[in-house]
């Protein structure tokens, strides 16, 4: 055992985790050298841990600055901590504290705090003869610049997206809501990852029950790590056996800000660019921020188009199967002739034909997704045109089937939310099976099961099927059709806001005399 | 007072649960049934049937008002004690189960006649069981939401039925009361089956949030059903000649046949498939009543287990027992007769008993 531990943790390491855990509960000692050996013991085999010993310029006491290279801002450490302490005499006149020029400083006594902050990118100043350490916020790690999120691009909206640091993300949201009522609550999730999760909400709008429920669910979590917002969503959602997403995960600060303004609450996860928003409803996955920046008539048209495409993406292949294998009399004669002609050469039953093509399409989509853009496009051309055309000429699938498949694909791409679009693409397979078994009745049975499921689903104890079931007429101003903004004077019921009214409009834009 | 916190239904849901229960299989045969009895004056019988249903509904509300937090099953226990109350409750559970069975068998029969002649009924039942389980398992609130949604979702169906009126002859309706008032009165009896469903208000009442509006709500519910029934019946009467109509078993489905859309030749396939939604709002309330009652009478923790057992039994039953149209008709006739006792006579008796009961109790207190 000891030998393995030696191999894994290094020569000077503590014997076991238990010993380390005990040590972490202790306070630091007055003796600088003792403290540094403990740090060295705790961090064996950690070459990126830097311990800089020096003497304070003013008093001549030995001191040491400890930090992790890479997690910290080198410039800040060198110029604002080390330089003043080593070469200047400004050792706090009134406080007696070492006065480094860093905004956020903390004091720590316990080893546990020191280790945690060290790992978060703080620098630790230890001075001989003092029983407390000073922590400087010198966080600075490699991060990407703010750019437009690829999955949620907009035409007219803001072109900023979240990045992987929660402080920056919160600042991005705050830019939209400079309001004192924007409150935050911080949680540390994950035993090992210690991910900082921040809950944002408007204190005078959000429903306390929703907030309490969210809080309860986060606090209940006892997991090893949270790497991505999607993981968090899966742990805290109401029904994890549902195919539908119950939270929206967005990379757009403007979208998140508008959700918060409606009364929803948002979770910013420190290491992930996705911000989780809840409670959501089924219909809210068919809305985008762009809807509010385009003219309301065209926005309404686009929204109805999305709902239409929902039906096409779900039911078109199954309608084809039902029509071909059960209800050939459903279509008028001329239409049925052209469908029949294209199927004459096809030896496969319609369900096999449809399944083959739909699965092929999913493969095509998935393979294009992971490849660099130029190759991805090439895959699209090879797959779509060459194979589609060739399959028809070879007589494996019918022309109509190719049309049906491409229509469903286009329809499923219209749905703005990736999660929802994935759910719908997957749902059409069981409906295809049903329609192969029972024809039109099977489609209706599938539809009924989907409706029953959506209606019985809840997101943070808020009905997922609203505003349709339960019916909330006032919310229809902003569901399928977006009314002019001045008429949407109330926050949606589905966000369960405490304060419903959001604007006063007295029709002032008319010509005034 | 809050006996069922978080499990309440709104007035709209209450109305649509009742309407949804009423508009079910009855409407498919109603035009023929009233035409057989009273010719083209049959629509007046529907009005009379509505009057009867509203009266019975108001009696029910009167009974329920005395026990605002109790469902039918707890009232029965309160009034008749554990054993007798339990027996009557059991009778109600069986009645609701019988209703479920009748509706499902009728629908499967129609599907086998019109849509899928080869498909075995248990396959349909198997796939139908899943959605109704999803709704019924989540309790009264989801049942309410479902009925509410389906009402609007299927709203186009009766509206669409007015298309054939273009080719109808309104002369068929004249003269009014050509054979006197007697047959019209007698025919009111055959509308009973169609209006059945309001009796379940005895289950919904305690869950209703705004109890003051219960009477208003149940009248609205009955009236919506009446409008649908009258609409369908009148369209049938106008479109078919008075002699022709009695030849069709399901005139309401025959009326869909002439409807044609440029890209849909046989519209009744769509119509009949979507009719499953209408059927589901009849099946689910009865199913829920039956399993919820079971859980109350036998003191079970939730109604999910009886629900599962019931649905499995239904699937097995449809596997072994398939019925002909004659038997389906017999089933619905029985249902009409039994339903008359349960929905019309029982509430009156219960109301009278409740007067006696409160008298007795008052005396005991003195």
Interface residues (C-beta under 8 A of the other chain):
Chain A: X326 X327 X329 X330 X331 X332 X333 X335 X434 X437 X438 X439 X440 X441 X442 X443 X444 X445 X448 X449 X451 X452 X453 X455 X456 X463 X465 X468 X469 X470 X471
Chain B: X10 X12 X13 X111 X115 X116 X119 X123 X124 X127 X128 X130 X131 X132 X134 X135 X137 X138 X142 X144 X145 X146 X148 X149 X150 X152 X153 X262 X263 X264 X265 X266 X269 X270 X272 X273 X274 X276 X277 X280
